[in-house]
């Protein structure tokens, strides 16, 4: 596997081009760039909106969301996320494999916490009783959280020890 991120992207484009034909190189390269660029914009926008809204909910429990909220928090979230993303890119520019390892490790470690937050949300007072999961579904969810936690621990152990 190529070491740098641009070398990896070129490898993928060449892989498809060699299968389809060299005439398709430009089309595949343009499509790949468009997909990555569009995904980056979508993630930056969505994550900034979610971070802004979550921050307001955490630090102001009486916050009531409405459509005409100030874009100041959103702009701050975009700036912070952009700075963080560029810092990661600069730090891992020539260490693509380490970047993938970091992203995978973070994903495995965070998964149980997201599952716990999700379970707490769907069983909270904010959800009407008729929409709450059954006891069986809650049991399955708890077992899933245990599995995710165990698998995350196993992954981290295998990765670092």
Short mmCIF file of the C-alpha atoms (twelve columns), coordinates in Angstrom:
data_MODEL
# 
_entry.id   MODEL 
# 
loop_
_atom_site.group_PDB 
_atom_site.id 
_atom_site.type_symbol 
_atom_site.label_atom_id 
_atom_site.label_alt_id 
_atom_site.label_comp_id 
_atom_site.label_asym_id 
_atom_site.label_seq_id 
_atom_site.Cartn_x 
_atom_site.Cartn_y 
_atom_site.Cartn_z 
_atom_site.pdbx_PDB_model_num 
ATOM 1   C CA . UNK A 1   0.000   0.000  0.000   1 
ATOM 2   C CA . UNK A 2   1.375   3.466  -0.863  1 
ATOM 3   C CA . UNK A 3   2.520   5.531  2.122   1 
ATOM 4   C CA . UNK A 4   1.182   9.032  1.426   1 
ATOM 5   C CA . UNK A 5   -2.475  9.991  1.062   1 
ATOM 6   C CA . UNK A 6   -2.005  11.425 -2.452  1 
ATOM 7   C CA . UNK A 7   -0.067  8.308  -3.478  1 
ATOM 8   C CA . UNK A 8   -2.920  6.183  -2.119  1 
ATOM 9   C CA . UNK A 9   -5.520  8.210  -4.041  1 
ATOM 10  C CA . UNK A 10  -3.435  7.871  -7.215  1 
ATOM 11  C CA . UNK A 11  -3.136  4.129  -6.591  1 
ATOM 12  C CA . UNK A 12  -6.926  3.776  -6.366  1 
ATOM 13  C CA . UNK A 13  -7.511  5.841  -9.531  1 
ATOM 14  C CA . UNK A 14  -4.885  3.798  -11.413 1 
ATOM 15  C CA . UNK A 15  -6.431  0.576  -10.139 1 
ATOM 16  C CA . UNK A 16  -9.794  1.476  -11.668 1 
ATOM 17  C CA . UNK A 17  -8.204  2.928  -14.818 1 
ATOM 18  C CA . UNK A 18  -6.219  -0.224 -15.487 1 
ATOM 19  C CA . UNK A 19  -9.403  -2.284 -15.158 1 
ATOM 20  C CA . UNK A 20  -11.624 -0.053 -17.295 1 
ATOM 21  C CA . UNK A 21  -9.032  1.469  -19.617 1 
ATOM 22  C CA . UNK A 22  -6.644  4.417  -19.563 1 
ATOM 23  C CA . UNK A 23  -9.249  6.567  -21.316 1 
ATOM 24  C CA . UNK A 24  -11.203 6.590  -18.027 1 
ATOM 25  C CA . UNK A 25  -8.363  7.986  -15.852 1 
ATOM 26  C CA . UNK A 26  -9.536  11.624 -16.002 1 
ATOM 27  C CA . UNK A 27  -13.183 10.699 -15.384 1 
ATOM 28  C CA . UNK A 28  -12.297 8.491  -12.405 1 
ATOM 29  C CA . UNK A 29  -9.919  11.112 -10.969 1 
ATOM 30  C CA . UNK A 30  -12.561 13.839 -11.296 1 
ATOM 31  C CA . UNK A 31  -15.266 11.615 -9.792  1 
ATOM 32  C CA . UNK A 32  -12.966 10.624 -6.905  1 
ATOM 33  C CA . UNK A 33  -12.088 14.237 -6.160  1 
ATOM 34  C CA . UNK A 34  -15.743 15.292 -6.345  1 
ATOM 35  C CA . UNK A 35  -16.788 12.525 -3.964  1 
ATOM 36  C CA . UNK A 36  -14.054 13.355 -1.438  1 
ATOM 37  C CA . UNK A 37  -14.628 17.118 -1.685  1 
ATOM 38  C CA . UNK A 38  -18.415 16.802 -1.372  1 
ATOM 39  C CA . UNK A 39  -18.069 14.436 1.567   1 
ATOM 40  C CA . UNK A 40  -15.661 16.842 3.283   1 
ATOM 41  C CA . UNK A 41  -18.074 19.758 2.884   1 
ATOM 42  C CA . UNK A 42  -21.022 17.670 4.091   1 
ATOM 43  C CA . UNK A 43  -19.156 16.396 7.139   1 
ATOM 44  C CA . UNK A 44  -17.816 19.853 8.020   1 
ATOM 45  C CA . UNK A 45  -21.287 21.390 7.783   1 
ATOM 46  C CA . UNK A 46  -23.131 18.582 9.563   1 
ATOM 47  C CA . UNK A 47  -20.598 18.158 12.335  1 
ATOM 48  C CA . UNK A 48  -20.447 21.924 12.935  1 
ATOM 49  C CA . UNK A 49  -24.230 22.161 13.191  1 
ATOM 50  C CA . UNK A 50  -24.373 19.165 15.536  1 
ATOM 51  C CA . UNK A 51  -21.510 20.495 17.679  1 
ATOM 52  C CA . UNK A 52  -23.122 23.938 17.891  1 
ATOM 53  C CA . UNK A 53  -26.516 22.506 18.870  1 
ATOM 54  C CA . UNK A 54  -25.047 19.991 21.331  1 
ATOM 55  C CA . UNK A 55  -22.926 22.658 23.002  1 
ATOM 56  C CA . UNK A 56  -25.996 24.853 23.470  1 
ATOM 57  C CA . UNK A 57  -27.939 21.940 24.955  1 
ATOM 58  C CA . UNK A 58  -25.129 20.956 27.328  1 
ATOM 59  C CA . UNK A 59  -24.351 24.435 28.643  1 
ATOM 60  C CA . UNK A 60  -27.901 25.803 28.574  1 
ATOM 61  C CA . UNK A 61  -30.453 23.160 29.653  1 
ATOM 62  C CA . UNK A 62  -33.339 25.566 29.021  1 
ATOM 63  C CA . UNK A 63  -32.264 26.079 25.392  1 
ATOM 64  C CA . UNK A 64  -35.155 25.710 22.963  1 
ATOM 65  C CA . UNK A 65  -34.054 25.144 19.381  1 
ATOM 66  C CA . UNK A 66  -35.549 27.356 16.720  1 
ATOM 67  C CA . UNK A 67  -34.721 28.060 13.110  1 
ATOM 68  C CA . UNK A 68  -33.579 31.660 13.572  1 
ATOM 69  C CA . UNK A 69  -30.703 30.942 15.950  1 
ATOM 70  C CA . UNK A 70  -27.524 32.988 15.663  1 
ATOM 71  C CA . UNK A 71  -24.878 31.633 13.282  1 
ATOM 72  C CA . UNK A 72  -22.068 32.727 15.647  1 
ATOM 73  C CA . UNK A 73  -21.756 29.319 17.344  1 
ATOM 74  C CA . UNK A 74  -21.915 27.582 13.967  1 
ATOM 75  C CA . UNK A 75  -19.073 29.740 12.626  1 
ATOM 76  C CA . UNK A 76  -16.980 29.078 15.732  1 
ATOM 77  C CA . UNK A 77  -17.613 25.331 15.359  1 
ATOM 78  C CA . UNK A 78  -16.576 25.438 11.681  1 
ATOM 79  C CA . UNK A 79  -13.395 27.326 12.599  1 
ATOM 80  C CA . UNK A 80  -12.480 24.901 15.401  1 
ATOM 81  C CA . UNK A 81  -13.197 21.816 13.315  1 
ATOM 82  C CA . UNK A 82  -11.263 23.235 10.343  1 
ATOM 83  C CA . UNK A 83  -8.242  24.025 12.520  1 
ATOM 84  C CA . UNK A 84  -8.387  20.547 14.034  1 
ATOM 85  C CA . UNK A 85  -8.721  18.877 10.625  1 
ATOM 86  C CA . UNK A 86  -5.832  20.836 9.114   1 
ATOM 87  C CA . UNK A 87  -3.685  20.068 12.158  1 
ATOM 88  C CA . UNK A 88  -4.355  16.358 11.729  1 
ATOM 89  C CA . UNK A 89  -3.615  16.573 7.996   1 
ATOM 90  C CA . UNK A 90  -0.325  18.402 8.610   1 
ATOM 91  C CA . UNK A 91  0.734   16.003 11.351  1 
ATOM 92  C CA . UNK A 92  -0.138  12.840 9.412   1 
ATOM 93  C CA . UNK A 93  0.654   14.109 5.891   1 
ATOM 94  C CA . UNK A 94  3.316   11.468 5.249   1 
ATOM 95  C CA . UNK A 95  2.024   8.862  7.704   1 
ATOM 96  C CA . UNK A 96  -1.141  7.613  6.036   1 
ATOM 97  C CA . UNK A 97  -1.119  4.231  7.759   1 
ATOM 98  C CA . UNK A 98  -0.847  5.875  11.210  1 
ATOM 99  C CA . UNK A 99  -3.749  8.177  10.301  1 
ATOM 100 C CA . UNK A 100 -5.919  5.184  9.394   1 
ATOM 101 C CA . UNK A 101 -4.874  3.434  12.630  1 
ATOM 102 C CA . UNK A 102 -5.767  6.546  14.657  1 
ATOM 103 C CA . UNK A 103 -9.166  6.913  12.960  1 
ATOM 104 C CA . UNK A 104 -9.954  3.225  13.444  1 
ATOM 105 C CA . UNK A 105 -8.909  3.273  17.104  1 
ATOM 106 C CA . UNK A 106 -10.980 6.388  17.823  1 
ATOM 107 C CA . UNK A 107 -13.990 4.791  16.099  1 
ATOM 108 C CA . UNK A 108 -13.731 1.592  18.136  1 
ATOM 109 C CA . UNK A 109 -13.233 3.453  21.426  1 
ATOM 110 C CA . UNK A 110 -16.073 5.922  20.845  1 
ATOM 111 C CA . UNK A 111 -18.663 3.359  19.636  1 
ATOM 112 C CA . UNK A 112 -19.698 2.116  23.124  1 
ATOM 113 C CA . UNK A 113 -20.189 5.697  24.354  1 
ATOM 114 C CA . UNK A 114 -22.399 6.534  21.381  1 
ATOM 115 C CA . UNK A 115 -24.424 3.372  22.019  1 
ATOM 116 C CA . UNK A 116 -24.838 4.310  25.700  1 
ATOM 117 C CA . UNK A 117 -25.920 7.852  24.786  1 
ATOM 118 C CA . UNK A 118 -28.381 6.469  22.246  1 
ATOM 119 C CA . UNK A 119 -29.881 4.025  24.761  1 
ATOM 120 C CA . UNK A 120 -30.198 6.779  27.363  1 
ATOM 121 C CA . UNK A 121 -31.909 8.999  24.818  1 
ATOM 122 C CA . UNK A 122 -34.505 6.479  23.635  1 
ATOM 123 C CA . UNK A 123 -35.352 5.510  27.234  1 
ATOM 124 C CA . UNK A 124 -35.464 9.090  28.567  1 
ATOM 125 C CA . UNK A 125 -38.478 11.123 29.625  1 
ATOM 126 C CA . UNK A 126 -38.248 13.059 26.351  1 
ATOM 127 C CA . UNK A 127 -39.568 10.058 24.403  1 
ATOM 128 C CA . UNK A 128 -43.232 9.110  24.723  1 
ATOM 129 C CA . UNK A 129 -43.828 5.682  26.257  1 
ATOM 130 C CA . UNK A 130 -45.404 4.323  23.089  1 
ATOM 131 C CA . UNK A 131 -42.152 5.009  21.193  1 
ATOM 132 C CA . UNK A 132 -39.786 3.588  23.823  1 
ATOM 133 C CA . UNK A 133 -38.114 0.235  23.130  1 
ATOM 134 C CA . UNK A 134 -39.411 -2.944 24.745  1 
ATOM 135 C CA . UNK A 135 -37.594 -4.714 27.595  1 
ATOM 136 C CA . UNK A 136 -36.259 -7.244 25.068  1 
ATOM 137 C CA . UNK A 137 -34.863 -4.481 22.862  1 
ATOM 138 C CA . UNK A 138 -33.260 -2.787 25.881  1 
ATOM 139 C CA . UNK A 139 -31.666 -6.114 26.869  1 
ATOM 140 C CA . UNK A 140 -30.346 -6.572 23.326  1 
ATOM 141 C CA . UNK A 141 -29.008 -2.999 23.417  1 
ATOM 142 C CA . UNK A 142 -27.196 -3.610 26.712  1 
ATOM 143 C CA . UNK A 143 -25.688 -6.809 25.304  1 
ATOM 144 C CA . UNK A 144 -24.619 -4.828 22.228  1 
ATOM 145 C CA . UNK A 145 -22.964 -2.211 24.432  1 
ATOM 146 C CA . UNK A 146 -21.115 -4.964 26.310  1 
ATOM 147 C CA . UNK A 147 -20.005 -6.456 22.977  1 
ATOM 148 C CA . UNK A 148 -18.875 -3.059 21.641  1 
ATOM 149 C CA . UNK A 149 -16.947 -2.358 24.853  1 
ATOM 150 C CA . UNK A 150 -15.274 -5.759 24.801  1 
ATOM 151 C CA . UNK A 151 -14.410 -5.493 21.123  1 
ATOM 152 C CA . UNK A 152 -13.033 -1.964 21.612  1 
ATOM 153 C CA . UNK A 153 -10.858 -3.187 24.487  1 
ATOM 154 C CA . UNK A 154 -9.673  -6.159 22.418  1 
ATOM 155 C CA . UNK A 155 -8.872  -3.912 19.440  1 
ATOM 156 C CA . UNK A 156 -6.902  -1.438 21.557  1 
ATOM 157 C CA . UNK A 157 -5.057  -4.303 23.273  1 
ATOM 158 C CA . UNK A 158 -4.136  -5.910 19.915  1 
ATOM 159 C CA . UNK A 159 -3.143  -2.553 18.454  1 
ATOM 160 C CA . UNK A 160 -0.852  -1.359 21.244  1 
ATOM 161 C CA . UNK A 161 0.291   -4.426 23.209  1 
# 
